[in-house]
Amino acid sequence: MLTQNPLAEMKRNRRDNFQIVSDILSCAAKGVSKAVLMYKAGLSSTQMDRYVEALLRSELLEVLQAEEKYVYKTTTKGKIFLETFGELARIID
């Protein structure tokens, strides 16, 4: 049976890479530890490492050292990505 709205069907199934990136950047907006970020974004350790590495290279995410722990925080460039992604998501829905 064909669905009437294939985009809505895709949305119900699995998150795509852009949605995962958006989730990570949203969670890290105010700065969080890696464990909290992984839990809130719903990712495994392996997935988290892969995405964080790519986001750091793209300068969408930064890692700061606070006392004896590391904090992951969304950069200005990352916030622009979130705004743009949000606008695109609203257009599609």
N, C-alpha and C positions, 0 to 999 in steps of 0.2 A: 504494500500500500504506500503510495506516495504522500508525503506531507505537503500541506499547502504552503508552508513557509520553511524552506530548507535552512535559512539562517537561524530561525528559532530552534529547529531540530539540532543544529550544530551546537548551539548555546547550551542545550540541556545535557549534552554528552560530556565531552572532555574540554578542558581549558586549552586554548592554543597558547603558543609562546608569548604573544602580546598580552594576553590576559594574565599569564603567570608573572610576566615582568611588571605589569600594572599592579598586581597584588603585592609583590615584593616592595615596589617603590612606595605604595600607599602605606604599608606597614612600617616602613623605615622613615617616614616623613619627619618624625620627631627624634629619631635615633633609638635603636634597639640593639640588644645583643643578638648574636647569631642564632642562639637557641630559640629565643622568642620569635625572631623573624621566621625561622624554619617552621615553628609551630603555627604561627598566625597565617603564613602563606600556604600551609598544608603540603610541604614538600619533604621528601626524604633527604638524608644527609648528602647523598650523591648528587641529587638534583640541585640541592641548595648550592653546593660547591660550584657546579657548572654554571648556574645562573649568576651567582655573585661574581665569579671570575669575569664573565662577559660584561656584567654591568659596571664593574670597576674599570675594565679596559675602555668601555664606552663613555666613561665619566658620568654615568647616570646615578651612580652610587659611590659613596666614599666611606672609608673606614677611619675612624678616629680612635685614639687611645685615651680612655678616661680612667684615671688611676691605674689599676692593674688589669683592666678588661678592655676589650675592643667593642666599639659601638658602630653600627652600620647606619648611615644616614643618607637620605635622598639629596642629591645635589640640585642646584638651580636648574641645570639642564634636565635632570630627572623630573622635576616638577613641571617643566614645560612639556615633557613627554606625556605626563599624566593628564594635563589639561587637554592636549591634542587628542590623546587616545579617548578621553571621555567624550569629546565633541564627536569624534568618529563613531563611537558606540551609540550615541544618541541618534545619529543620522541613520544608522542601520536598523535600530529597533523600531 
